[in-house]
Amino acid sequence: MKSISFPCVFLALNFLPSFVSAQTPVAPRVASPAVEWMVEISHAAKSDIAEGTRPLGEISTFQSRASFLRTITSDAQSSWLLGGSWQRLEFSPAAGTPIPDSLSALALKIGYNRQLSPQWSLRTEIDPGIYSDFEDISADDLNAPLGVRAVYAASRELQWIFGLNLDWRSGNPVVGGAGVRWQFAPDWTLLFLIPAPRIEYVATPDLTFFAGANLRGGTFRVAKDFGRSRGRPLLDDQNIGYRELSAGAGARWKLSPAIALSAGAGWMFDRRFEFDDRDLLLNGDGALSFQLTLSGSF
């Protein structure tokens, strides 16, 4: 059974909300902040995990992420993007389970924005870096996921987003699709965007409530002796895809005009690990989850 890995989707879309504010005849272009940053932690509680019908004990997940992006204006229609990101996934597998104790990604972010017309904007990004368990770093741990986004701004309230993601290490190297941002009422907005589709309600200028889903994970390289140390030599030096899918609700507070704090909780109903080249899938049961995010711009 194939699973969909999104090693670059959540990275490439981290700053999509600012990109969606494209120029339209009724919504003049809003200049992007010069610098955007984000720090996030999330946790999925313990639940059972199995290899087919074979139980492998329990596992929990703790994830931390941080990113930084600087926009460098080139001219009135275009700008360059330069930054970096860090992601770390920590697990608690039982002894001998073919799951790493941790997986990490340290990458640059290089991109380009272009206003093609009053309605259309284009954004490209590449995230070259190290995606591995950081046990024995080599050229095999290097990867460079690529993302391309086009936005059609039909009006101030409605924007359509079209995306394509390329990751040669993933079991699904090409992933594409369409999304929408629709402010269908003065205080209500639908953000149907992978990896975090949601609906938002603005209660006050400083407080927004939201509900939706969240996809987390990535594709990473494990150590050259990873399999042998667990009695599974075929898993040495392989790519492992991790995915967790959750749904829940939360709130975002503006602590100041430039800083916001988000908190959410819900249920993670899918957690899985896949060695695609070895046709090995480890699937976990659902569990409680929470997320805390601090973000800002200046």
Secondary structure, DSSP 8 states (H G I E B T S, - for coil): ------TTHHHHTTTHHHHH----SSS------SEEEEEEEEEEEEEEEEETTEEEEEEEEEEEEEEEEEEEE-SSSEEEEEEEEEEEEEE---TT-SS-SEEEEEEEEEEEEEE-SSSEEEEEEE--EEEE-SSS--GGGEE--EEEEEEEE-SSSEEEEEEEEE-TTSSS-EEEEEEEEEEEETTEEEEE-TT--EEEEEEETTEEEEEEEEEEEEEEE--TTTTGGGT-GGGTT-EEEEEEEEEEEEEEEEEETTEEEEEEEEEEEEEEEEEGGGTEEEEE--EEEEEEEEEEE-
